[in-house]
């Protein structure tokens, strides 16, 4: 089976590389020729555009920054896609988006799996990222070997749309933990504690989180380089707000964090690292959260 990968950014490039390293027949394309060249060095073939990939492949993976980008690329894919082929959407979309776009694909006899991932770009690079799957079980079974090459944990959440919901929930929690973790470390700093020891104590406590263990290190280094932007964080928090309204579920903490991220974008721009949300507090207090020995990248 031949897999096409469209979108070779921080996440998509690592996912395509995992497929190539594990012996899958892979074709790639991206607007950035350098990203394509890096994948061809690993044995992937290059295609000129999404339509060319769809014509050549049994399954087409997309990893793109927004629902608008996904729909634009899907429209190109469907001009040449083989009947019975599969669209594997690994971007983060809202549930309504994936259901609407999968119906468009089905009209062209293309089946859909939604497979958003969670855990961070560093885990995608090692093939250990978690893959959240929504779609028919028989289709999941067909592509499970490829998904196993991409991730460490593969969780089939249920029908289409279910993976979109849980991905938004996990990202919402991550942003909450990021803001709360920054406040905790600032409290430690201004109380006179050693930040390295404070980080270690939190990591070994009931107050620990995955975000503290990972992104917390980038904040203490001062690089903030998590390869995830303020704009992407705001997109996902917007999806959470939509689900809140749809289900009648109040999200008092998430709503507050959403407003904080809006302030972060105003201060640093949408292309700033999402971890720079903690810099809002650092700048407001004139107090940095730096400690020696922490990495610039995960």
BAPATI-118820 format. One record per residue (C-alpha): residue in one letter; z, x, y. Coordinates in steps of 0.25 Angstrom, whole numbers, m for minus. Example, Ala and Ser with C-alpha at 12.3 -4.5 7.8 and 13.67 -1.06 7.14 Angstrom:
residues 2
+------+-------+-------+-------+
: type :    up :  east : north :
+------+-------+-------+-------+
:    A :    31 :    49 :   m18 :
:    S :    29 :    55 :    m4 :
+------+-------+-------+-------+
//
This chain:
residues 298
+------+-------+-------+-------+
: type :    up :  east : north :
+------+-------+-------+-------+
:    X :     0 :     0 :     0 :
:    X :    m4 :     5 :    14 :
:    X :     6 :     3 :    25 :
:    X :     2 :     4 :    40 :
:    X :    12 :     7 :    51 :
:    X :     9 :     3 :    65 :
:    X :    19 :     8 :    76 :
:    X :    24 :    22 :    74 :
:    X :    35 :    23 :    84 :
:    X :    49 :    28 :    81 :
:    X :    51 :    18 :    70 :
:    X :    37 :    15 :    65 :
:    X :    33 :    30 :    64 :
:    X :    45 :    33 :    55 :
:    X :    43 :    21 :    46 :
:    X :    28 :    25 :    44 :
:    X :    33 :    39 :    41 :
:    X :    42 :    34 :    30 :
:    X :    31 :    27 :    23 :
:    X :    22 :    39 :    24 :
:    X :    32 :    48 :    19 :
:    X :    35 :    39 :     7 :
:    X :    20 :    39 :     3 :
:    X :    15 :    26 :     8 :
:    X :     1 :    24 :    13 :
:    X :     3 :    23 :    28 :
:    X :    m6 :    20 :    40 :
:    X :    m1 :    21 :    54 :
:    X :    m5 :    18 :    68 :
:    X :     2 :    19 :    82 :
:    X :    m1 :    20 :    97 :
:    X :     4 :    34 :    97 :
:    X :    m5 :    44 :    89 :
:    X :     6 :    54 :    88 :
:    X :    14 :    44 :    79 :
:    X :     2 :    42 :    70 :
:    X :     0 :    57 :    69 :
:    X :    14 :    59 :    64 :
:    X :    12 :    48 :    53 :
:    X :    m1 :    54 :    49 :
:    X :     6 :    67 :    46 :
:    X :    14 :    60 :    36 :
:    X :     2 :    54 :    29 :
:    X :     0 :    41 :    36 :
:    X :   m14 :    37 :    40 :
:    X :   m17 :    33 :    54 :
:    X :   m24 :    20 :    59 :
:    X :   m30 :    17 :    72 :
:    X :   m23 :     4 :    75 :
:    X :   m15 :    m8 :    68 :
:    X :   m28 :   m15 :    64 :
:    X :   m32 :    m2 :    56 :
:    X :   m19 :    m1 :    49 :
:    X :   m19 :   m16 :    45 :
:    X :   m33 :   m14 :    39 :
:    X :   m29 :    m2 :    31 :
:    X :   m15 :    m6 :    26 :
:    X :    m7 :   m16 :    17 :
:    X :     5 :   m17 :    26 :
:    X :     6 :   m14 :    41 :
:    X :    20 :   m10 :    47 :
:    X :    22 :   m12 :    62 :
:    X :    33 :    m5 :    69 :
:    X :    32 :    m9 :    84 :
:    X :    40 :   m11 :    96 :
:    X :    39 :   m25 :    99 :
:    X :    34 :   m39 :    94 :
:    X :    23 :   m38 :   104 :
:    X :    18 :   m25 :    98 :
:    X :    20 :   m30 :    84 :
:    X :    11 :   m42 :    87 :
:    X :     0 :   m34 :    93 :
:    X :     0 :   m25 :    81 :
:    X :     0 :   m36 :    71 :
:    X :   m12 :   m43 :    78 :
:    X :   m20 :   m30 :    76 :
:    X :   m15 :   m29 :    62 :
:    X :   m19 :   m43 :    58 :
:    X :   m34 :   m40 :    62 :
:    X :   m36 :   m31 :    50 :
:    X :   m24 :   m33 :    41 :
:    X :   m27 :   m35 :    26 :
:    X :   m23 :   m49 :    20 :
:    X :   m10 :   m48 :    13 :
:    X :    m6 :   m36 :    20 :
:    X :     8 :   m34 :    26 :
:    X :    13 :   m33 :    40 :
:    X :    27 :   m25 :    40 :
:    X :    33 :   m27 :    54 :
:    X :    44 :   m17 :    56 :
:    X :    46 :   m19 :    71 :
:    X :    57 :   m27 :    76 :
:    X :    53 :   m41 :    80 :
:    X :    59 :   m54 :    82 :
:    X :    59 :   m64 :    71 :
:    X :    50 :   m74 :    78 :
:    X :    40 :   m62 :    80 :
:    X :    39 :   m58 :    66 :
:    X :    38 :   m72 :    61 :
:    X :    27 :   m75 :    71 :
:    X :    19 :   m62 :    68 :
:    X :    21 :   m63 :    53 :
:    X :    14 :   m77 :    54 :
:    X :     2 :   m70 :    62 :
:    X :     1 :   m60 :    51 :
:    X :     2 :   m70 :    40 :
:    X :   m10 :   m77 :    46 :
:    X :   m18 :   m65 :    42 :
:    X :   m12 :   m64 :    28 :
:    X :    m3 :   m52 :    32 :
:    X :    12 :   m53 :    27 :
:    X :    23 :   m48 :    35 :
:    X :    36 :   m41 :    33 :
:    X :    46 :   m38 :    44 :
:    X :    53 :   m25 :    42 :
:    X :    61 :   m21 :    55 :
:    X :    70 :    m8 :    53 :
:    X :    83 :    m4 :    57 :
:    X :    92 :     8 :    58 :
:    X :    85 :    17 :    68 :
:    X :    73 :    26 :    69 :
:    X :    80 :    38 :    62 :
:    X :    81 :    30 :    49 :
:    X :    67 :    26 :    50 :
:    X :    63 :    41 :    50 :
:    X :    71 :    43 :    37 :
:    X :    66 :    30 :    30 :
:    X :    80 :    25 :    30 :
:    X :    79 :    13 :    40 :
:    X :    82 :    m1 :    36 :
:    X :    71 :   m11 :    35 :
:    X :    73 :   m25 :    37 :
:    X :    63 :   m34 :    30 :
:    X :    59 :   m48 :    32 :
:    X :    48 :   m55 :    24 :
:    X :    43 :   m60 :    11 :
:    X :    50 :   m53 :    m1 :
:    X :    38 :   m51 :    m8 :
:    X :    32 :   m44 :     3 :
:    X :    44 :   m35 :     6 :
:    X :    43 :   m31 :    m9 :
:    X :    29 :   m26 :    m7 :
:    X :    33 :   m17 :     5 :
:    X :    47 :   m13 :     0 :
:    X :    43 :     1 :    m4 :
:    X :    37 :     4 :     9 :
:    X :    49 :    m2 :    16 :
:    X :    58 :     7 :     7 :
:    X :    51 :    19 :    12 :
:    X :    54 :    15 :    27 :
:    X :    69 :    11 :    25 :
:    X :    82 :    14 :    18 :
:    X :    86 :    m1 :    18 :
:    X :    76 :   m12 :    16 :
:    X :    82 :   m26 :    19 :
:    X :    74 :   m38 :    16 :
:    X :    80 :   m48 :    26 :
:    X :    72 :   m60 :    22 :
:    X :    60 :   m68 :    27 :
:    X :    52 :   m63 :    39 :
:    X :    60 :   m64 :    52 :
:    X :    73 :   m60 :    45 :
:    X :    71 :   m45 :    47 :
:    X :    68 :   m47 :    62 :
:    X :    82 :   m54 :    64 :
:    X :    90 :   m44 :    57 :
:    X :    83 :   m32 :    64 :
:    X :    86 :   m39 :    77 :
:    X :   101 :   m40 :    73 :
:    X :   102 :   m26 :    68 :
:    X :    96 :   m21 :    81 :
:    X :   105 :   m30 :    90 :
:    X :   117 :   m24 :    83 :
:    X :   112 :   m10 :    85 :
:    X :   111 :   m12 :   100 :
:    X :   125 :   m18 :   101 :
:    X :   130 :    m7 :    93 :
:    X :   123 :     3 :   102 :
:    X :   129 :    m3 :   115 :
:    X :   143 :    m4 :   108 :
:    X :   143 :    10 :   103 :
:    X :   139 :    15 :   117 :
:    X :   151 :     8 :   123 :
:    X :   160 :    13 :   111 :
:    X :   156 :    28 :   114 :
:    X :   158 :    26 :   129 :
:    X :   172 :    21 :   127 :
:    X :   175 :    33 :   118 :
:    X :   169 :    43 :   128 :
:    X :   176 :    37 :   140 :
:    X :   189 :    37 :   132 :
:    X :   188 :    52 :   130 :
:    X :   184 :    52 :   115 :
:    X :   175 :    63 :   109 :
:    X :   161 :    55 :   107 :
:    X :   158 :    62 :    95 :
:    X :   171 :    59 :    88 :
:    X :   170 :    45 :    94 :
:    X :   156 :    43 :    88 :
:    X :   162 :    48 :    74 :
:    X :   174 :    39 :    75 :
:    X :   165 :    26 :    78 :
:    X :   155 :    30 :    67 :
:    X :   167 :    31 :    57 :
:    X :   173 :    18 :    62 :
:    X :   172 :     3 :    60 :
:    X :   165 :     3 :    74 :
:    X :   153 :    11 :    69 :
:    X :   138 :     7 :    69 :
:    X :   125 :    12 :    65 :
:    X :   121 :    13 :    79 :
:    X :   134 :    21 :    82 :
:    X :   130 :    31 :    71 :
:    X :   116 :    33 :    75 :
:    X :   113 :    29 :    90 :
:    X :   126 :    33 :    94 :
:    X :   123 :    47 :    91 :
:    X :   111 :    47 :   100 :
:    X :   119 :    42 :   112 :
:    X :   129 :    53 :   110 :
:    X :   118 :    63 :   109 :
:    X :   112 :    57 :   122 :
:    X :    98 :    56 :   117 :
:    X :    99 :    41 :   114 :
:    X :    86 :    43 :   106 :
:    X :    86 :    32 :    96 :
:    X :    71 :    29 :    97 :
:    X :    74 :    14 :   101 :
:    X :    72 :     9 :   115 :
:    X :    79 :    m1 :   124 :
:    X :    67 :   m10 :   124 :
:    X :    67 :   m11 :   109 :
:    X :    82 :   m14 :   109 :
:    X :    80 :   m25 :   119 :
:    X :    69 :   m31 :   111 :
:    X :    78 :   m32 :    99 :
:    X :    90 :   m37 :   107 :
:    X :    80 :   m48 :   113 :
:    X :    77 :   m52 :    98 :
:    X :    92 :   m53 :    96 :
:    X :    93 :   m62 :   108 :
:    X :    82 :   m71 :   103 :
:    X :    89 :   m72 :    89 :
:    X :   102 :   m76 :    97 :
:    X :    95 :   m87 :   104 :
:    X :    87 :   m92 :    92 :
:    X :   100 :   m92 :    83 :
:    X :   110 :   m97 :    93 :
:    X :   118 :   m84 :    90 :
:    X :   125 :   m78 :   102 :
:    X :   124 :   m63 :   103 :
:    X :   134 :   m59 :   114 :
:    X :   135 :   m45 :   111 :
:    X :   120 :   m43 :   108 :
:    X :   117 :   m50 :   121 :
:    X :   126 :   m41 :   129 :
:    X :   119 :   m29 :   122 :
:    X :   105 :   m35 :   126 :
:    X :   109 :   m35 :   140 :
:    X :   114 :   m20 :   139 :
:    X :   101 :   m16 :   134 :
:    X :    94 :   m23 :   145 :
:    X :   102 :   m15 :   154 :
:    X :    98 :    m2 :   146 :
:    X :    84 :    m5 :   148 :
:    X :    85 :    m7 :   163 :
:    X :    93 :     6 :   164 :
:    X :    84 :    15 :   155 :
:    X :    71 :     8 :   151 :
:    X :    66 :     1 :   139 :
:    X :    61 :    14 :   133 :
:    X :    75 :    20 :   133 :
:    X :    83 :    22 :   120 :
:    X :    91 :    10 :   116 :
:    X :   103 :    19 :   114 :
:    X :   103 :    22 :   129 :
:    X :   109 :     8 :   130 :
:    X :   122 :    17 :   129 :
:    X :   118 :    25 :   141 :
:    X :   120 :    13 :   150 :
:    X :   135 :    14 :   147 :
:    X :   134 :    29 :   149 :
:    X :   127 :    28 :   162 :
:    X :   136 :    17 :   167 :
:    X :   149 :    26 :   165 :
:    X :   143 :    39 :   167 :
:    X :   147 :    44 :   154 :
:    X :   138 :    49 :   143 :
:    X :   141 :    48 :   128 :
:    X :   137 :    62 :   123 :
:    X :   142 :    70 :   112 :
:    X :   137 :    82 :   105 :
:    X :   131 :    83 :    91 :
:    X :   124 :    70 :    91 :
:    X :   109 :    69 :    88 :
:    X :    98 :    65 :    98 :
:    X :    90 :    58 :    87 :
:    X :    94 :    51 :    74 :
+------+-------+-------+-------+
//
